[in-house]
Each structure stands twice: as C-alpha cells, then as structure tokens.
Amino acid sequence: MARPVPSGGLSISRVGMVWGYNLAWMVIQDIAKLGLYHQLTARRTGTTLLETRMRAALNEFGDLHRPAGSKCVAAGA
C-alpha cells in the first residue's frame, strides 16, 4: 500500500524552480537542434562557410585553376 504524501512537502516556489529549470534547458536544446539542422542542410547543399571560402579563394585566380586533364594553351600561340 502506498504511503500518503505529506501535505506540506512541495512548495509552489520549488515547483516553479523545477519548471523554470526544465524550460530553460528545453530552449537551449531547441537552439542546439536548430544549429545542427542548419549545419546538416549546409553540408548537404555544399554551402558551409569553409566550402564557400575555399571556392572564393580559388575563383580569385581566374584561369589559373583548371580542371585536371585540361590542356594549357600558351598566350599568342
């Protein structure tokens, strides 16, 4: 048989603290989840910050960056 809970066992301030703690962690977890979803989407589409910067750095050299197997044509020839 279960024992009855004492009538003065939980104060409303203690219950409020537990609820506040849980809500705070829920918000933190949601922010982390949204960041993870953003990173996974960026990796799937190839738009991560690192990839974007690497493409920009390669584009600065213009024609110096050629795909493998392409022939080099000398100027004026």
Secondary structure as UniProt FT lines:
FT   TURN            7..8
FT   HELIX           12..45
FT   HELIX           49..59
FT   TURN            60..61
FT   HELIX           62..64
FT   TURN            68..69
FT   TURN            75..76
//
